[in-house]
């Protein structure tokens, strides 16, 4: 979880907070769908770390999640 949170902190602080709290299952699911990963923390973190467009995707997702 620490790896995922550190990846999210700068680009998507709202999602980082959601992943660390009671909304974690919903946030992980949303991230998994966005990055075409399995719905596990490890898979999502690996997918984000390996995606060259991760910053843009996270920024877009952060705006969508805030709605």
C-alpha positions, 0 to 999 in steps of 0.5 A: 500500500505504501508504494501506491500511496507514494505514487498517488500523493503528488499527482492525485492526493484525493485518491491517495486519501481515499485509498488510505481510508474507508473508500479504498475498495472503490478507489482501487477499483476505479484505478484498476479500471483506468489502468487496466489492472487487476483490482489489487493494490500491488497490480494497480501500483505496478500498472501506474508505475509502468504507464508513461501517461500515468500523470495525465490519467491520474489528473483526469481521474482525480477530477472525476473522483472529486465529483 
